[in-house]
Amino acid sequence: MATPTELSVLLRLYTGKQNSPSISLIDFTDYLQKYARHYLQEAPDLAQWLEDTQTTVLKELDRLSNEGRAVLTTDQKGHRYIFVPQFYIDRFTSRYREIEERTEVPFPLPSELPSLFPSALLRQVYITTDFTDVMEDAERATGVLYQLMFPDETSPLLYPGTLPPARLLELALAKIRLFLRKDESRDYIQKRIMMANPGKEITIKNYLTQFQTRPSDSLDAFRHSGEAFIFWSYLCSFIRQDYAKKNEKTPEETALMQSVFIVEYLNNYYKNKVQQELQCETALKNLELAFQKPPYFFDMDAILRFTDSRGIPLLGQYKNTDLENFIKSKTGNPESHSLPELLAFRSRTNVRYFLLKEKVYPMIVRLCNESRKSVKEAITKEWHSLLLKFRQDEAMNNQAAFEKKLEALCSEQSPILHAVLNASFIPLLAMETPSQ
């Protein structure tokens, strides 16, 4: 591990060593000088802290203060102190590791933060509006504390940015699991849920048993099975109703209420997510069906306007990214010696069209039938005019010239047919389906 030289890291190490977020400026500069001398050979950059240490530190502290990463204060006696907010981020990170080992440990609360803590490092997240955005943000900030706000008078909880929100769900479920193990809580809650859902007694009992004995299976069902939605709705609702009546709550009861809100909200979130995934899956199947309908070839504008049997646009039931991934997967070549399911070609106007491999021949036959009459009439009219003038066309007697003439007329009368017949995939398709 490289020897740290940055002031922010050194402050973090020193406050951890002192077990205090507020340290004396004089004591820290003395420590920094000794540290720099000791590790100078390993890290030459430490030389910056050896000359006029306090002035150099104050200059760097000014920058850290603007970023909310340090606060310089002066007491009534004129002694200066450095307040390091990272101390609390590290402390709460350790707290969550403790909660993982001992479920009964309460979540950190805002009341545990001093008034000096910079607002720039404390981000409010409302569970009803912002939490899903934080969950889905793969690049969320890690050097901050999140303050999770709940819709009633339940105290907000704090969690460090390094803690994945999905992990917060697991800890919340663990606290509810702990509650159900106490006294006769499980029997009481189970009875209430069964009374509200007559005829589903066995299912409810199985859900509770799975929740208490197989946490990983229960978590998987929570995230992916819409069937468990009603069970969790009733479970959270009944716990919340019982504790809402209490004006004074113990720290453990506050943590339970916080957990109930987290589970209750994410229950709705995952239910909607499952429904959206099902809707997307169905819409993508309808997309495949749309490619099987005449005229068989479609440009991107036409694909974006595809609808289902009810006339509702498919785009909206799936996202643009879903459509892009679908086309990418279908036009990809899984094996070097075979054509993909979905083929693409360009017209002479450079418009890109897509069609299913299985529909190439039906499309060609269809376009040939559509253009045959116009091509025939064009040739007949031209040749009739020539014959009236006692003239001939080379194509009348030469097969190669006739085919060249047909191609020119095809390009003019049926540009799509001409484009697909000249597409690069036609020779490969002919080799794949020699019988056709």
Rosetta blueprint (number, residue, H / E / L):
1 M L
2 A L
3 T L
4 P L
5 T L
6 E L
7 L H
8 S H
9 V H
10 L H
11 L H
12 R H
13 L H
14 Y H
15 T H
16 G H
17 K H
18 Q H
19 N L
20 S L
21 P L
22 S E
23 I E
24 S E
25 L H
26 I H
27 D H
28 F H
29 T H
30 D H
31 Y H
32 L H
33 Q H
34 K H
35 Y H
36 A H
37 R H
38 H H
39 Y H
40 L L
41 Q L
42 E L
43 A L
44 P H
45 D H
46 L H
47 A H
48 Q H
49 W H
50 L L
51 E L
52 D L
53 T H
54 Q H
55 T H
56 T H
57 V H
58 L H
59 K H
60 E H
61 L H
62 D H
63 R H
64 L H
65 S H
66 N H
67 E L
68 G L
69 R L
70 A L
71 V E
72 L E
73 T E
74 T E
75 D L
76 Q L
77 K L
78 G L
79 H L
80 R E
81 Y E
82 I E
83 F E
84 V L
85 P L
86 Q H
87 F H
88 Y H
89 I H
90 D H
91 R H
92 F H
93 T H
94 S H
95 R H
96 Y H
97 R H
98 E H
99 I H
100 E H
101 E H
102 R L
103 T L
104 E L
105 V L
106 P L
107 F L
108 P L
109 L L
110 P H
111 S H
112 E H
113 L L
114 P L
115 S L
116 L L
117 F L
118 P L
119 S H
120 A H
121 L H
122 L E
123 R E
124 Q E
125 V E
126 Y E
127 I L
128 T L
129 T L
130 D L
131 F H
132 T H
133 D H
134 V H
135 M H
136 E H
137 D L
138 A L
139 E L
140 R L
141 A L
142 T L
143 G L
144 V L
145 L E
146 Y E
147 Q E
148 L E
149 M E
150 F L
151 P L
152 D L
153 E L
154 T L
155 S L
156 P L
157 L E
158 L E
159 Y E
160 P E
161 G L
162 T L
163 L L
164 P L
165 P H
166 A H
167 R H
168 L H
169 L H
170 E H
171 L H
172 A H
173 L H
174 A H
175 K H
176 I H
177 R H
178 L H
179 F H
180 L H
181 R H
182 K L
183 D L
184 E L
185 S H
186 R H
187 D H
188 Y H
189 I H
190 Q H
191 K H
192 R H
193 I H
194 M H
195 M H
196 A H
197 N L
198 P L
199 G L
200 K L
201 E H
202 I H
203 T H
204 I H
205 K H
206 N H
207 Y H
208 L H
209 T H
210 Q H
211 F H
212 Q H
213 T H
214 R L
215 P H
216 S H
217 D H
218 S H
219 L H
220 D H
221 A H
222 F H
223 R H
224 H H
225 S L
226 G H
227 E H
228 A H
229 F H
230 I H
231 F H
232 W H
233 S H
234 Y H
235 L H
236 C H
237 S H
238 F H
239 I H
240 R H
241 Q H
242 D H
243 Y H
244 A H
245 K L
246 K L
247 N L
248 E L
249 K L
250 T L
251 P H
252 E H
253 E H
254 T H
255 A H
256 L H
257 M H
258 Q H
259 S H
260 V H
261 F H
262 I H
263 V H
264 E H
265 Y H
266 L H
267 N H
268 N H
269 Y H
270 Y H
271 K H
272 N H
273 K H
274 V H
275 Q H
276 Q H
277 E H
278 L H
279 Q H
280 C H
281 E H
282 T H
283 A H
284 L H
285 K H
286 N H
287 L H
288 E H
289 L H
290 A H
291 F H
292 Q L
293 K L
294 P L
295 P L
296 Y L
297 F L
298 F E
299 D E
300 M H
301 D H
302 A H
303 I H
304 L H
305 R L
306 F L
307 T E
308 D L
309 S L
310 R L
311 G L
312 I L
313 P E
314 L L
315 L E
316 G L
317 Q L
318 Y E
319 K L
320 N H
321 T H
322 D H
323 L H
324 E H
325 N H
326 F H
327 I H
328 K H
329 S H
330 K H
331 T H
332 G L
333 N L
334 P L
335 E L
336 S L
337 H L
338 S L
339 L L
340 P L
341 E L
342 L E
343 L E
344 A E
345 F E
346 R E
347 S L
348 R L
349 T L
350 N L
351 V L
352 R E
353 Y E
354 F E
355 L E
356 L E
357 K H
358 E H
359 K H
360 V H
361 Y H
362 P H
363 M H
364 I H
365 V H
366 R H
367 L H
368 C H
369 N H
370 E H
371 S H
372 R H
373 K H
374 S H
375 V H
376 K H
377 E H
378 A H
379 I H
380 T H
381 K H
382 E H
383 W H
384 H H
385 S H
386 L H
387 L H
388 L H
389 K L
390 F L
391 R L
392 Q L
393 D L
394 E H
395 A H
396 M H
397 N L
398 N L
399 Q H
400 A H
401 A H
402 F H
403 E H
404 K H
405 K H
406 L H
407 E H
408 A H
409 L H
410 C H
411 S H
412 E H
413 Q H
414 S L
415 P H
416 I H
417 L H
418 H H
419 A H
420 V H
421 L H
422 N L
423 A L
424 S L
425 F H
426 I H
427 P H
428 L H
429 L H
430 A H
431 M H
432 E H
433 T L
434 P L
435 S L
436 Q L
